[in-house]
Amino acid sequence: MKPSFGFSVWLKAAFAALTLLSVSAFAAGESALVTTDWLEKNLKDPNVRIIEVSVNPGVYERAHIPGAVNFSWHTDLNDKVRRDIVSRADFEKLLSKAGVTDKSTIVLYGDTNNWFAAWGAWVFDIYGVKNVKLLDGGRVKWEAENRPQDNRVPEIKATKFALGKGDDKLRARLGDVVAIAEGKTSGALLDIRSPDEYSGKVFAPAGIQELSIRAGHIPSAVNVPWGKAVNADGTFKSAAELKALYADVGIDGKKPIVTYCRIGERSSHSWFALKKILGYNVKNYDGSWTEYGNAVGVPIVNQTGTIWSAK
């Protein structure tokens, strides 16, 4: 039996839409990432501004990509007094000091699997900074390939960079997350921590200071550890692989997504994969389990029954 003319038209239109979505996802991913090859070839381009965002002390000072300036995650991209990201005024000063202009292509990279560099990309997006890329594979890949490094702080001519219109909707708050957990708002919660953190077996990763008095996860959240989104060399998997990875737990972009972890840095990495590579509607909850697990009156799921003790 041959399909009707109307069905054939619908089928062709649906196929075209899926093809366009796939192409758009790949295009978004390509525009959001740069390879180590590309960056090495463009080290001397005056319009390429390289910024390292590492968390371990002394890493930048020991050696860094030539021409890179250093943004401290603790003191530059976070407010030093409030539990908040850097203020708009301070971020403008920071970018101006780094020599950023409207013509700059900004390349972010860092240690610890690019987690904090991805946080940087998220902050840049919140404040509406254009043409921001992440070095695929980060510092580890650059070093593994024996590419050029320097230990000198570059002399950068300061600019007067003015931020445009930002987008605070990229940031989820406690109330947003509770509304999804209680079924009052439509959305998908993605917990990107380890299975042991998600189940409540442990409060925090091994070697990390415990910051919450409750263990477990937010109700309705699904678990895809951040590491499943990358290859062995730390580069992101292809858009097709990422799409299948998240679709396997029901994250397909049809609902707004909120990513979270313990303090928001690992979830920034998954936010980048979902938002910048796949083009989904995603917010990062930087309060994450440190805030949620300590909040009074909010529901949790603790599959293992682990209870906090003072010991």
C-alpha positions in Angstrom: 0.0 0.0 0.0 1.4 3.3 -1.0 1.4 6.2 1.5 -1.1 9.0 0.8 0.1 12.2 -0.8 -0.5 14.1 2.5 1.5 11.6 4.5 4.4 11.7 2.0 4.5 15.5 2.3 4.5 15.3 6.1 7.2 12.7 6.1 9.5 14.8 3.8 8.9 17.9 6.0 9.7 15.9 9.1 12.9 14.5 7.6 13.9 18.0 6.5 13.3 19.4 10.0 15.4 16.6 11.6 18.2 17.2 9.1 18.2 20.9 9.8 18.2 20.3 13.6 21.2 17.9 13.2 23.1 20.4 11.0 22.3 23.2 13.4 23.6 21.1 16.4 26.9 20.3 14.6 27.3 23.9 13.5 26.7 25.2 17.1 29.3 22.7 18.4 31.8 23.7 15.8 31.4 27.4 16.6 31.6 26.9 20.3 34.9 24.9 20.3 38.4 25.4 18.9 40.9 22.6 18.5 44.5 22.7 19.8 45.7 22.7 16.1 43.6 25.8 15.4 44.8 27.6 18.5 48.5 27.0 17.9 48.1 28.3 14.3 46.4 31.5 15.7 48.6 32.3 18.7 49.9 35.5 17.1 46.5 36.7 15.9 46.0 40.0 17.7 42.2 39.4 17.8 42.5 36.1 19.5 42.4 36.6 23.3 43.4 33.5 25.3 42.2 33.2 28.9 43.1 30.5 31.3 40.6 29.6 34.1 42.2 27.0 36.3 41.5 26.2 39.9 44.7 24.7 41.2 47.2 27.2 42.6 50.4 27.9 40.6 49.3 26.1 37.5 49.2 29.2 35.3 52.4 30.6 36.9 54.3 27.3 36.2 53.5 27.4 32.4 50.6 28.4 30.2 49.7 28.8 26.6 51.7 31.8 25.1 49.7 35.0 25.3 47.2 33.7 27.8 46.0 35.8 30.7 44.9 34.3 34.0 41.4 34.6 35.5 41.1 33.1 39.0 37.9 31.2 39.4 37.9 32.0 43.1 38.5 35.7 43.0 37.9 36.9 39.5 34.8 35.0 38.3 33.1 34.8 41.8 32.2 37.7 44.1 34.6 37.7 47.0 31.9 38.7 49.5 28.5 37.5 48.3 27.8 33.9 47.3 27.4 35.1 43.7 29.2 35.3 40.3 31.3 38.3 39.5 29.4 41.5 39.3 28.7 43.2 36.0 31.0 46.2 36.9 33.9 44.0 38.0 33.5 41.8 35.0 33.8 44.8 32.7 37.0 45.8 34.5 38.4 42.3 34.2 37.7 42.0 30.5 39.1 45.5 29.9 42.3 44.7 31.8 42.6 41.5 29.6 42.5 43.6 26.5 39.1 42.3 25.2 37.4 44.2 22.4 34.3 43.8 20.3 36.6 42.2 17.6 38.1 39.6 20.0 37.7 35.9 19.6 38.0 34.7 23.2 39.4 31.2 23.8 39.0 29.8 27.3 40.8 26.8 28.7 41.9 25.4 32.0 42.9 22.5 34.2 40.6 19.9 35.9 38.9 18.8 32.7 38.0 22.3 31.6 35.3 22.4 34.3 36.2 25.9 35.5 36.8 27.2 31.9 33.3 26.0 31.1 32.1 27.9 34.2 33.9 30.9 32.6 32.0 30.3 29.3 28.8 30.3 31.2 29.5 33.6 33.0 30.6 35.1 29.6 27.2 34.0 28.2 25.3 35.4 31.1 26.8 38.8 30.5 26.3 38.5 26.7 29.9 38.5 25.6 30.1 37.3 22.0 32.5 35.0 20.1 33.6 33.0 23.1 35.1 29.5 22.5 36.3 26.7 24.6 39.6 24.9 23.8 38.5 21.3 23.2 40.4 19.1 25.6 41.7 22.0 27.6 45.1 22.3 29.3 45.7 18.5 29.5 45.4 18.0 25.8 47.6 21.0 25.0 50.3 19.6 27.3 50.0 16.0 26.1 50.6 17.2 22.6 53.8 19.1 23.7 52.5 22.3 22.3 54.2 25.7 23.1 54.0 27.0 26.7 55.3 30.1 28.4 55.8 31.2 32.0 55.8 34.9 31.4 52.7 37.1 32.0 51.9 38.8 28.7 51.9 42.6 28.4 48.4 43.4 27.4 47.2 46.9 26.4 44.0 47.6 28.4 40.8 48.5 26.7 37.5 50.0 27.8 35.2 47.1 27.1 31.5 47.6 27.7 29.2 44.6 28.2 26.0 44.4 26.2 22.7 42.9 27.2 23.1 39.8 29.3 20.9 36.8 29.8 20.3 35.9 33.5 17.9 33.2 32.3 20.9 31.0 31.8 21.1 30.7 35.6 18.8 28.6 37.7 17.9 29.6 41.3 16.8 27.4 44.2 13.2 28.4 43.6 13.4 27.3 40.0 14.7 23.9 41.0 12.2 23.3 43.8 9.4 24.2 41.4 10.5 21.5 39.0 11.2 19.0 41.8 7.6 19.5 43.1 6.1 19.2 39.7 4.9 22.9 39.7 7.0 23.8 36.6 7.8 21.7 33.6 11.5 21.0 33.2 14.2 18.3 33.3 16.8 18.2 36.1 20.2 16.7 35.2 22.5 15.6 38.0 26.0 15.2 36.5 27.7 14.0 39.7 29.0 10.5 40.2 26.5 7.7 40.8 27.6 7.5 44.5 26.9 11.1 45.0 23.6 10.8 43.2 22.4 7.8 45.2 23.5 9.4 48.5 26.2 6.9 49.2 28.7 9.8 49.6 28.3 13.5 50.3 31.1 14.6 48.1 33.8 13.2 45.8 36.7 11.5 47.4 39.2 14.0 48.8 36.7 16.9 48.6 35.5 18.6 51.8 31.9 17.8 52.7 29.7 20.9 52.3 26.2 19.6 52.7 24.5 17.9 55.7 22.3 15.8 53.4 23.2 13.3 50.7 21.2 12.3 47.7 19.7 14.1 44.8 16.8 16.4 43.8 13.5 14.6 43.1 12.9 13.8 39.4 16.6 14.4 38.5 18.3 11.9 36.2 22.0 11.1 36.4 24.5 11.4 33.6 28.0 11.9 35.0 29.9 14.7 33.3 32.7 12.3 32.2 30.4 10.4 29.8 30.3 13.5 27.6 34.0 13.4 26.7 36.4 11.1 25.0 39.6 9.7 26.5 41.6 12.8 25.6 39.1 15.1 27.3 37.5 16.4 24.1 33.8 16.5 23.8 32.1 13.6 22.0 30.3 14.4 18.7 27.0 16.1 18.7 25.3 12.9 17.6 26.9 10.9 20.4 25.9 13.6 23.0 22.4 13.7 21.7 22.0 9.9 22.1 23.7 10.0 25.5 21.2 12.4 27.0 18.2 11.1 25.1 18.8 7.7 26.8 17.7 9.2 30.1 14.9 11.3 28.6 16.9 14.6 28.1 16.0 15.5 24.5 15.6 19.2 24.5 11.8 19.2 24.5 11.7 20.6 28.0 13.9 23.3 29.6 16.9 21.6 31.3 18.7 22.5 34.5 22.1 21.0 35.2 23.6 20.8 38.7 26.5 19.2 40.6 28.0 20.1 44.0 29.1 23.7 43.5 28.3 24.3 39.8 31.6 23.7 38.0 31.1 20.2 36.7 27.6 21.1 35.8 28.9 24.0 33.7 30.8 21.5 31.6 27.6 19.5 30.9 25.7 22.8 30.4 28.2 23.6 27.7 27.6 20.3 26.0 23.9 20.7 26.1 23.6 24.4 25.4 26.6 25.2 23.2 27.0 22.0 21.2 23.4 20.7 21.1 21.6 24.0 21.2 19.1 23.0 24.0 17.4 25.3 26.4 19.6 24.9 29.5 20.2 26.7 32.7 23.1 25.9 35.1 22.2 25.8 38.8 25.4 27.0 40.4 24.0 26.8 43.9 23.8 23.0 43.2 23.8 20.4 45.9 25.8 22.6 48.3 22.8 24.9 48.4 20.0 22.5 47.8 21.3 19.8 50.2 21.5 22.4 53.0 18.2 24.2 52.2 15.4 23.9 54.8 12.0 22.4 53.8 12.9 21.1 50.3 12.5 17.4 49.3 15.4 15.1 48.5 15.8 11.5 47.3 18.3 9.5 49.3 18.4 5.9 47.9 21.1 4.6 50.3 19.8 6.3 53.5 23.2 7.8 54.4 22.9 10.2 57.3 25.3 13.1 58.1 27.2 12.8 61.4 29.4 15.1 63.3 32.3 12.6 63.2 
